[in-house]
Amino acid sequence: MENIISMKNVRKDFKENTALKNLTFNIKEGEVFGFLGPSGAGKTTTIKLLTSQLTPTSGEVKVFGQDVYANKKEIFKSIGILSDTSGMYDRLSVLDNLMLFANIYGVPKKDVLEVLELVGMTEDIKKEAKKLSKGMKQRLMIARAVLHKPKLLFLDEPTSSLDPGTTLEIHKLLKKLNKEGSTIFLTTHNMIEADKLCDRVAFLNAGEIVDVGNPEALKLKYTNENIKVILKDKNEEIMIKNNSEGASKIKAWIEQGKLLAIHSMEPSLEKIFLNLTGREL
């Protein structure tokens, strides 16, 4: 698979502050790539560089194998963006909001109606945007971002402050979009979301990537040698080492009928980041 995104030795300075330091990573076609880090780590700056809203101080930024600044008009036709600065026209209906952008992209009305069905808003097309719940507004903004069936979708905190039910529906939608061919660049503070959706994640701290990989592989990489055992008699939790001595103890508890559960001790993505950087996500 080819690289949809490529950043090499990218640095971005804002006067005396350095937002990104020698940032280097690639994203393959069809991936859901999670870009994780605390506020101020440089996540939104990275998206703005990749969407030609900012220019780097130094380094190489390519999207679809092309220099993003030299070919931004062509590239922009094939990307969708959902960010915290995304807005909508409150007094326009759901349908009119989308038709406004459909006309810009040359998208026919039948495709707009298909997208509304995709995000579960076919019954709300006449409703004014200002009357939508926060979750429905988020769906509308996602609909706008995918209206022209982009090859690459940038999502900056797509489920921030949403209730669990709405979050689950948006997760289903993102999986569907990815299955239908959209590569997704996702920033989020929600580590469960990243674990659930992403093929790979990168940990960004103070403008630098400190590690990158598949979520499960990262958890195994940073797991410790302990195993948690729960015994039946008092639901007692015991920590033992993952070695021959520990195996003998587990065998004995099984034979005695005392064993209730065994848990390996893979860390969460949150704990991995904390261990790598000393900072919380």
C-alpha positions as CSV (number, residue, x, y, z in Angstrom):
1,M,0.0,0.0,0.0
2,E,1.2,3.5,-0.8
3,N,1.6,6.3,1.7
4,I,-1.4,8.6,1.8
5,I,0.4,10.9,4.2
6,S,4.2,11.4,4.7
7,M,5.8,13.9,7.0
8,K,9.6,14.0,7.2
9,N,11.7,16.1,9.7
10,V,8.9,18.6,10.0
11,R,9.4,21.5,12.4
12,K,6.9,24.3,13.1
13,D,7.8,27.4,15.1
14,F,5.5,30.2,16.3
15,K,7.9,33.0,17.0
16,E,9.8,31.8,20.1
17,N,7.7,28.6,20.6
18,T,8.3,25.4,18.8
19,A,5.1,23.4,18.3
20,L,6.6,20.5,16.3
21,K,10.2,19.1,16.4
22,N,11.5,16.9,13.5
23,L,8.1,15.2,13.1
24,T,8.4,12.1,10.9
25,F,5.7,9.5,10.2
26,N,3.8,7.8,7.3
27,I,0.2,6.7,7.0
28,K,-0.8,4.0,4.5
29,E,-3.9,3.9,2.3
30,G,-6.9,2.5,4.2
31,E,-5.5,3.0,7.7
32,V,-7.2,4.5,10.7
33,F,-4.3,6.3,12.3
34,G,-4.6,7.7,15.8
35,F,-2.6,10.8,16.7
36,L,-2.6,10.9,20.5
37,G,-1.3,13.5,23.0
38,P,-2.3,16.0,25.6
39,S,-3.6,19.5,24.8
40,G,-0.8,21.6,23.4
41,A,1.2,18.6,22.1
42,G,0.9,19.7,18.5
43,K,-2.0,17.6,17.2
44,T,-4.1,20.4,15.6
45,T,-1.0,22.1,14.3
46,T,-0.1,18.8,12.5
47,I,-3.6,18.7,10.9
48,K,-3.3,22.3,9.8
49,L,0.1,21.5,8.1
50,L,-1.4,18.5,6.4
51,T,-4.3,20.5,5.1
52,S,-2.2,23.5,4.0
53,Q,-3.7,25.8,6.5
54,L,-0.1,26.4,7.9
55,T,3.3,26.1,6.3
56,P,6.2,24.3,8.1
57,T,9.3,26.1,9.3
58,S,11.2,23.2,7.8
59,G,10.7,19.7,6.6
60,E,8.7,17.8,4.0
61,V,4.9,17.4,4.0
62,K,3.3,15.2,1.4
63,V,-0.4,14.1,0.9
64,F,-1.2,11.5,-1.9
65,G,2.5,11.6,-2.7
66,Q,2.5,15.3,-3.6
67,D,3.8,18.3,-1.9
68,V,0.8,19.6,0.0
69,Y,1.5,23.3,-0.7
70,A,2.4,23.0,-4.4
71,N,-0.8,21.0,-5.2
72,K,-3.2,22.1,-2.5
73,K,-6.1,22.8,-4.8
74,E,-6.1,19.3,-6.2
75,I,-5.4,17.7,-2.8
76,F,-8.2,19.6,-1.1
77,K,-10.8,18.0,-3.5
78,S,-9.9,14.6,-2.0
79,I,-9.9,15.4,1.7
80,G,-12.5,16.0,4.3
81,I,-12.0,17.8,7.6
82,L,-13.8,17.8,10.9
83,S,-12.2,20.1,13.5
84,D,-13.2,22.0,16.6
85,T,-13.5,25.1,14.5
86,S,-16.0,23.5,12.1
87,G,-19.3,25.3,12.1
88,M,-22.7,25.4,10.4
89,Y,-25.4,27.9,9.5
90,D,-27.8,27.8,12.4
91,R,-30.8,29.2,10.5
92,L,-30.4,26.8,7.6
93,S,-32.0,23.4,7.6
94,V,-29.9,20.2,7.7
95,L,-30.4,19.7,4.0
96,D,-29.7,23.3,3.1
97,N,-26.4,23.3,5.1
98,L,-25.2,20.3,3.1
99,M,-26.5,21.6,-0.2
100,L,-24.5,24.8,0.3
101,F,-21.3,22.7,0.3
102,A,-22.5,20.2,-2.2
103,N,-22.8,23.1,-4.7
104,I,-19.2,24.0,-4.0
105,Y,-18.0,20.5,-4.6
106,G,-20.3,19.8,-7.5
107,V,-22.0,17.0,-5.6
108,P,-25.6,16.1,-6.8
109,K,-28.5,16.2,-4.4
110,K,-29.1,12.4,-4.6
111,D,-25.5,11.9,-3.1
112,V,-26.4,14.4,-0.4
113,L,-29.5,12.4,0.5
114,E,-27.3,9.2,0.6
115,V,-24.9,10.8,3.0
116,L,-27.8,11.9,5.2
117,E,-29.0,8.3,5.3
118,L,-25.4,7.2,6.1
119,V,-25.3,9.4,9.2
120,G,-28.9,8.6,10.2
121,M,-30.4,12.0,9.6
122,T,-33.0,11.4,6.9
123,E,-35.8,12.3,9.2
124,D,-34.2,15.6,10.2
125,I,-33.5,17.2,6.8
126,K,-36.0,20.0,7.3
127,K,-34.9,20.8,10.9
128,E,-32.9,24.0,11.5
129,A,-29.3,23.3,12.6
130,K,-29.8,25.4,15.7
131,K,-32.5,23.0,16.9
132,L,-30.3,19.9,16.7
133,S,-28.8,18.2,19.8
134,K,-25.0,18.3,20.1
135,G,-24.7,14.7,18.9
136,M,-26.9,15.5,15.8
137,K,-24.8,18.6,15.1
138,Q,-21.7,16.4,15.2
139,R,-23.3,14.0,12.8
140,L,-24.1,16.9,10.5
141,M,-20.5,18.1,10.5
142,I,-19.3,14.6,9.8
143,A,-21.8,14.4,6.9
144,R,-20.4,17.6,5.6
145,A,-16.8,16.3,5.9
146,V,-17.6,13.1,3.9
147,L,-20.0,14.7,1.4
148,H,-17.7,14.5,-1.5
149,K,-16.5,10.9,-0.6
150,P,-13.0,12.0,0.4
151,K,-10.1,9.5,0.1
152,L,-8.6,11.1,3.3
153,L,-10.6,12.2,6.3
154,F,-9.2,14.4,9.1
155,L,-11.1,14.1,12.4
156,D,-10.1,16.3,15.3
157,E,-11.8,15.0,18.5
158,P,-14.9,13.8,16.6
159,T,-16.7,12.5,19.8
160,S,-15.6,15.1,22.3
161,S,-18.3,15.7,25.0
162,L,-20.8,13.4,23.4
163,D,-22.8,10.8,25.4
164,P,-21.8,7.1,25.1
165,G,-24.8,6.2,22.9
166,T,-24.0,8.9,20.3
167,T,-20.3,8.1,20.5
168,L,-21.1,4.5,19.7
169,E,-23.1,5.5,16.6
170,I,-20.3,7.7,15.3
171,H,-17.8,4.9,15.8
172,K,-20.0,2.7,13.7
173,L,-20.2,5.4,11.1
174,L,-16.4,5.8,11.0
175,K,-15.8,2.1,10.6
176,K,-18.3,2.0,7.7
177,L,-16.5,5.0,6.0
178,N,-13.2,3.3,6.5
179,K,-14.5,0.0,5.1
180,E,-15.8,1.9,2.1
181,G,-12.3,3.3,1.3
182,S,-11.6,6.4,3.4
183,T,-8.2,6.6,5.2
184,I,-8.8,8.3,8.6
185,F,-6.5,10.6,10.5
186,L,-7.9,10.8,14.0
187,T,-6.9,12.9,17.0
188,T,-8.6,12.1,20.3
189,H,-8.1,12.2,24.1
190,N,-10.3,9.1,24.4
191,M,-7.9,6.1,24.7
192,I,-10.8,3.6,24.5
193,E,-11.8,5.2,21.3
194,A,-8.3,5.0,19.9
195,D,-7.9,1.4,21.0
196,K,-11.2,0.5,19.4
197,L,-10.9,2.3,16.0
198,C,-7.2,2.6,15.2
199,D,-4.9,0.3,13.2
200,R,-1.9,2.3,14.5
201,V,-1.5,5.1,17.0
202,A,1.3,7.6,17.5
203,F,2.1,9.2,20.9
204,L,2.9,12.9,20.5
205,N,4.5,14.7,23.3
206,A,5.9,18.3,23.2
207,G,6.0,18.2,19.4
208,E,7.7,14.9,19.0
209,I,6.5,11.3,18.5
210,V,7.7,9.1,21.3
211,D,6.3,5.8,20.0
212,V,4.1,4.5,17.2
213,G,2.5,1.1,16.5
214,N,-0.6,-1.1,16.6
215,P,-2.5,-0.6,19.9
216,E,-2.3,-4.3,20.9
217,A,1.3,-4.6,19.9
218,L,2.2,-1.5,22.0
219,K,0.4,-2.9,25.1
220,L,2.3,-6.1,24.8
221,K,5.5,-4.3,24.3
222,Y,5.1,-2.4,27.5
223,T,3.5,-5.1,29.6
224,N,5.1,-6.1,32.9
225,E,5.9,-9.6,34.1
226,N,3.1,-9.8,36.6
227,I,-0.2,-11.8,36.4
228,K,-3.2,-11.0,38.6
229,V,-4.9,-14.1,40.1
230,I,-8.3,-13.9,41.9
231,L,-9.1,-16.7,44.3
232,K,-12.6,-17.9,45.1
233,D,-12.6,-18.0,48.9
234,K,-12.4,-14.2,49.5
235,N,-12.2,-12.9,46.0
236,E,-8.7,-12.2,46.9
237,E,-6.4,-10.7,44.3
238,I,-2.8,-11.9,44.2
239,M,0.0,-10.7,42.0
240,I,2.5,-13.3,40.9
241,K,5.4,-13.4,38.5
242,N,5.0,-14.8,35.0
243,N,7.6,-17.6,35.5
244,S,7.8,-21.2,36.5
245,E,7.2,-20.5,40.2
246,G,4.0,-18.6,39.3
247,A,2.9,-21.4,37.0
248,S,3.3,-23.9,39.8
249,K,1.1,-21.7,42.1
250,I,-1.6,-21.4,39.4
251,K,-1.5,-25.2,38.8
252,A,-1.9,-25.8,42.5
253,W,-4.9,-23.4,42.9
254,I,-6.6,-25.0,39.9
255,E,-6.2,-28.5,41.4
256,Q,-7.5,-27.2,44.7
257,G,-10.5,-25.6,43.0
258,K,-9.5,-22.2,44.4
259,L,-9.0,-20.3,41.1
260,L,-11.6,-17.8,40.1
261,A,-9.9,-15.7,37.4
262,I,-6.5,-14.9,35.8
263,H,-5.7,-11.5,34.3
264,S,-2.6,-10.5,32.3
265,M,-1.4,-7.0,33.1
266,E,-1.1,-5.3,29.7
267,P,-1.2,-1.5,30.4
268,S,-3.7,0.8,28.8
269,L,-2.6,3.3,26.1
270,E,-3.0,6.0,28.8
271,K,-0.6,4.2,31.1
272,I,1.9,3.7,28.3
273,F,1.9,7.4,27.5
274,L,2.3,8.3,31.1
275,N,5.2,5.9,31.5
276,L,6.9,7.2,28.3
277,T,6.5,10.9,29.1
278,G,5.5,11.4,32.7
279,R,2.5,13.3,31.4
280,E,-1.2,12.3,31.4
281,L,-3.3,12.4,28.2
